[in-house]
Amino acid sequence: MSRFRYEGAVVVVDLPSGEREMLAQVLSDLRDLLISGGETDEALRRLKPPAHLDNAEAESSYRELVDDDLLRSRLEAIETVESTLSGAELDTSAVAAWMQSLNSLRLVLGEQLALAGIDLVSHEMPDTASAALYEWIGWLLEQLISAASEHPDL
């Protein structure tokens, strides 16, 4: 069963209660990681790719310019998803917030799995809760994209 469907001019969220609870928990965990992890948590590395590989000063200046805005954007997107978990109708900005949050979750989980020595490129996912969560979030993102792509304005 699809977790998102296109109706009228919106995408409707249709998550079972257990999945809503799971997503709410991992979004809360992501928020905590974003707020407390800062520059020190390696799991956040994919959310902050360097803009200036060969120039530390330029990279530092860039980070000063964008990091607060990126953090604010991610936290606002998480808040939007949390407020629309239960059968809400998503407009264009809410669909973008969902995509941003699900993608951020996948990037962080992917980095955590890579740091644990799990090769995501091999497509042979281990039987772990983190790997299952990574796959499930990817599946949700795929379904959301599919539903949103049914309307060119979303």
C-alpha positions as CSV (number, residue, x, y, z in Angstrom):
1,M,0.0,0.0,0.0
2,S,1.3,3.4,-0.9
3,R,2.0,5.8,2.0
4,F,1.4,8.9,-0.1
5,R,-1.2,9.6,-2.8
6,Y,-1.9,12.5,-5.0
7,E,-5.4,13.9,-4.6
8,G,-6.6,17.1,-6.2
9,A,-3.7,19.5,-5.9
10,V,-2.0,18.0,-2.8
11,V,-0.2,14.8,-1.7
12,V,-2.0,13.0,1.2
13,V,0.0,11.2,3.9
14,D,-1.3,7.8,4.7
15,L,1.1,6.2,7.2
16,P,-0.1,3.4,9.6
17,S,0.2,4.4,13.3
18,G,3.3,2.3,13.9
19,E,5.1,3.9,11.0
20,R,4.1,7.4,12.2
21,E,5.5,6.6,15.6
22,M,8.8,5.2,14.1
23,L,9.2,8.2,11.9
24,A,8.4,10.6,14.7
25,Q,11.1,8.9,16.8
26,V,13.8,9.0,14.2
27,L,13.0,12.6,13.3
28,S,13.4,13.5,17.0
29,D,16.7,11.7,17.0
30,L,17.8,13.6,13.9
31,R,16.8,16.9,15.5
32,D,18.8,16.0,18.6
33,L,21.8,15.0,16.5
34,L,21.6,18.2,14.4
35,I,21.5,20.4,17.5
36,S,24.1,18.6,19.6
37,G,26.3,17.1,16.9
38,G,27.6,20.2,15.3
39,E,31.0,19.8,13.7
40,T,32.0,16.8,15.8
41,D,29.6,14.0,14.8
42,E,30.9,12.2,11.7
43,A,27.4,11.0,10.9
44,L,26.5,14.5,9.9
45,R,29.4,14.7,7.3
46,R,27.1,14.0,4.3
47,L,24.8,16.8,5.3
48,K,27.7,19.3,5.2
49,P,29.9,18.4,2.2
50,P,32.9,20.8,1.9
51,A,32.6,23.6,-0.6
52,H,36.3,24.5,-0.7
53,L,38.4,21.3,-0.4
54,D,41.8,23.1,-0.9
55,N,41.2,26.3,1.0
56,A,40.5,26.0,4.7
57,E,40.0,29.8,5.1
58,A,37.4,29.9,2.3
59,E,35.7,26.8,3.8
60,S,35.5,28.4,7.2
61,S,34.0,31.6,5.7
62,Y,31.5,29.5,3.8
63,R,30.5,27.6,6.9
64,E,29.9,30.8,8.8
65,L,27.6,32.0,6.0
66,V,25.5,28.9,5.5
67,D,25.6,26.6,8.5
68,D,23.0,28.4,10.6
69,D,20.6,28.7,7.7
70,L,21.0,25.1,6.8
71,L,20.4,24.0,10.3
72,R,17.3,26.2,10.6
73,S,16.0,24.9,7.3
74,R,16.5,21.3,8.4
75,L,14.8,21.9,11.8
76,E,11.9,23.7,10.2
77,A,11.5,20.8,7.7
78,I,11.5,18.3,10.6
79,E,8.8,20.3,12.4
80,T,6.7,20.4,9.2
81,V,6.9,16.6,8.8
82,E,6.1,16.0,12.5
83,S,3.0,18.2,12.2
84,T,1.8,16.4,9.1
85,L,2.4,12.8,10.0
86,S,-1.3,11.9,10.5
87,G,-3.1,12.0,7.2
88,A,-2.3,15.5,6.3
89,E,-2.5,17.1,2.9
90,L,0.9,18.3,1.8
91,D,1.2,21.4,-0.4
92,T,4.4,22.1,-2.4
93,S,6.4,23.4,0.5
94,A,5.3,20.5,2.8
95,V,6.3,18.0,0.1
96,A,9.7,19.7,-0.1
97,A,10.0,19.5,3.7
98,W,9.2,15.8,3.7
99,M,11.7,15.2,0.9
100,Q,14.4,17.2,2.7
101,S,13.8,15.4,6.0
102,L,13.6,11.9,4.6
103,N,16.8,12.6,2.5
104,S,18.6,13.9,5.6
105,L,17.7,10.8,7.5
106,R,19.0,8.6,4.7
107,L,22.2,10.5,4.5
108,V,22.8,10.3,8.2
109,L,21.9,6.6,8.5
110,G,24.0,5.9,5.4
111,E,27.0,7.6,7.0
112,Q,26.4,5.7,10.3
113,L,26.3,2.4,8.4
114,A,29.4,3.3,6.5
115,L,31.2,4.3,9.7
116,A,30.2,0.8,11.1
117,G,31.9,-0.8,8.1
118,I,28.8,-1.6,6.1
119,D,29.2,-1.3,2.3
120,L,26.1,0.3,0.9
121,V,27.3,0.1,-2.6
122,S,27.3,-3.7,-2.6
123,H,23.5,-3.7,-2.2
124,E,23.8,-6.5,0.3
125,M,22.3,-4.9,3.3
126,P,23.0,-6.7,6.6
127,D,20.1,-7.8,8.8
128,T,20.3,-4.9,11.3
129,A,17.7,-2.4,12.5
130,S,19.7,0.5,11.1
131,A,19.9,-1.1,7.7
132,A,16.2,-1.9,7.7
133,L,15.5,1.7,8.8
134,Y,17.7,3.0,6.0
135,E,15.8,0.9,3.4
136,W,12.4,1.8,4.8
137,I,13.1,5.6,4.7
138,G,14.4,5.2,1.1
139,W,11.1,3.4,0.3
140,L,9.1,6.2,1.8
141,L,11.1,8.8,-0.1
142,E,10.5,6.9,-3.3
143,Q,6.8,6.7,-2.7
144,L,6.6,10.4,-1.9
145,I,8.5,11.3,-5.1
146,S,6.2,9.1,-7.1
147,A,3.0,10.7,-5.6
148,A,4.4,14.2,-6.0
149,S,5.4,13.6,-9.6
150,E,1.8,12.9,-10.6
151,H,1.3,16.7,-10.6
152,P,3.8,19.0,-12.4
153,D,3.3,21.8,-9.9
154,L,4.5,19.8,-6.9
